[in-house]
Amino acid sequence: MTSLLRFHPDGRVGCLYTEAIDLRTLGKLEVSRATDIRFNDGTQQWEVRAAGDDRLLHSDPSREACLRWERENLS
């Protein structure tokens, strides 16, 4: 898996967190989730929802498919 770091003009770095790169070497970490992946009992689907406003971004019967969608669309 390839990791992509986005360096912002104000010095912040954004990325989809993995342990492929030890980000602590860059300084103090502030981590926030972009999404939540949870199971919907009613639809029997795994859902990827935006962490900030709970918008449904993707759903699939497979949790692994949702994790893959997250990696492909947020990295």
C-alpha positions in Angstrom: 0.0 0.0 0.0 1.3 3.5 -0.9 1.0 6.3 1.7 0.4 9.8 0.5 1.2 12.8 2.8 -0.3 16.2 2.0 1.7 19.1 3.3 -0.5 22.2 3.8 0.9 25.8 3.7 0.3 26.2 7.4 2.6 23.3 8.2 -0.1 20.7 8.8 0.2 17.3 7.2 -2.9 15.3 6.2 -3.0 11.6 5.3 -4.9 8.4 5.7 -3.1 7.0 8.8 -1.1 3.8 8.5 1.9 2.6 10.4 3.9 2.4 7.1 5.5 5.7 8.0 6.3 6.6 11.7 4.6 10.0 11.6 5.9 10.7 15.1 9.2 11.5 13.6 7.6 14.7 12.1 6.5 16.0 15.5 3.5 15.9 17.8 0.5 14.1 16.2 -3.1 15.4 16.3 -5.3 12.6 14.9 -9.0 13.0 13.9 -11.1 10.5 12.0 -12.5 11.3 8.6 -15.0 8.5 8.6 -16.7 5.9 10.8 -17.4 2.4 9.5 -20.2 0.7 11.3 -22.8 -2.0 10.7 -26.4 -1.0 10.0 -28.7 -3.6 11.5 -31.7 -2.5 9.4 -30.0 -2.7 6.0 -27.5 -5.5 6.9 -24.8 -3.4 5.3 -21.6 -1.9 6.5 -21.6 1.9 6.1 -18.9 4.4 5.7 -20.1 7.7 7.2 -18.4 11.1 7.4 -17.2 11.6 10.9 -18.2 15.3 11.0 -21.8 15.2 9.8 -22.7 11.5 9.6 -23.3 11.6 5.8 -23.5 8.2 4.2 -20.5 7.9 1.8 -20.6 4.3 0.9 -22.2 1.0 1.9 -21.5 -2.7 1.2 -22.3 -6.0 2.8 -18.5 -6.5 3.2 -16.6 -4.5 5.9 -13.4 -5.2 4.0 -14.9 -3.6 0.9 -15.7 -0.5 3.0 -12.2 -0.4 4.3 -10.9 -0.7 0.7 -13.3 2.1 -0.4 -11.9 4.3 2.4 -8.3 3.7 1.4 -9.1 4.3 -2.3 -11.1 7.5 -1.8 -9.5 9.2 1.2 -5.8 8.7 0.5 
